[in-house]
Amino acid sequence: MNLSTFLVLLVVIGIVALAIRTIIKDKKAGKSSCGGSCGHCGSNAMCQNPKAFFDQIRKEQFSK
């Protein structure tokens, strides 16, 4: 691996690390990533009651 490839790799890793840090920081602060109305969201059931949503998915998988 030459020096230029290594430097580009370090820059990409840094950008990804900062993005992950921002996502985690926003999640701890209670900020939502969608910013829209939950009534129009396709994932509304998951947001309102995640445990029930995933329990339903497990039931559907095992019933097949």
N, C-alpha and C positions, 0 to 999 in steps of 0.2 A: 504494500500500500504506500503510495507516494504521499508527500506532504500536503499537496492540494486536496486530495481525496480525504485525508484525515481532517483537515480544517473544515471542509464542507460538512463532513459527518458531525463534527463538534457543533457547528452552527445549527444543523437540523436537530440534534439532540437537545440543544439549549432552547430552541423554539418550542419543541414538543413539551419539555419540562415546564416552561412558563405557561403554556396553554393548560396543562394538567393542574398546575398550581392555581391558576385563575378559576378553573372549574370547581376545584375543591373549596377554595375560598368563598366563591359565590354560593355554593351549596350550604356551607356552614352559616352563611349570613341569611339563608332562607330565600335567596333570589331564585326565580324560576327561569328556566332556559327558553321556554316557549313564549311567554309574555302575552299570550292571547286569552281568549275566552274558553274556559274548560268545556262549555256546552257544545262547542263546535269541534272539539278535539277528538280524534279517533282513539286516543289513549285515555279518554276520560275515566273509564272504569279502573284503570291501573292507578291513576293519580288519586282518586277518591278513596279507594280501599285496596291497597296493593296486596295485602295478605289474601283477601277473598279472590282477587283477580288471579293470583298465581295458584291458589288452591283449585280454582275452576280449570285452569290450564292443565294441571296435573291430573284431575279427574278425566278430562277429555283425552289425554294421552294414554291413560291406563285402560280406558273403556274401548279402545280400538282393537 
